[in-house]
Amino acid sequence: AKKYDLEVWLPGQNKYREVVSCSNCTDYQARRLNIKCRKHPGEKPRFVHTLNSTAAAIGRMLIAIFENYQREDGSIKVPEALVPYVGKKLIGSPNGV
């Protein structure tokens, strides 16, 4: 089985914190739930591999973005990968608008 954890750097805490954990449970859960499939017609059914993942810790992700992308004037530079979803490159301004 493999497990992957995604972590973000939180400068305010001076450490990395987990935001998502995802595991390949191989066929452990499938055996308990009796979940099988056939790859080809006529083939003997086999237990499937299942994945298990925690929900994303949205609050922690937002804190990481705010702490890592906040500018001296208090505004937040939106990471390039998020600009298409946020619809702007900057949140806030020196005059609070």
ABEGO torsion letter per residue (X at the ends): XBBBBBBBBBAAAGBBBBABBBBBAEAAAAAAAGBBBBABBGBBBBBBBBBBBBBBBAAAAAAAAAAAABBAAGBBBBBAAAAAAAGBABBEBAAGX
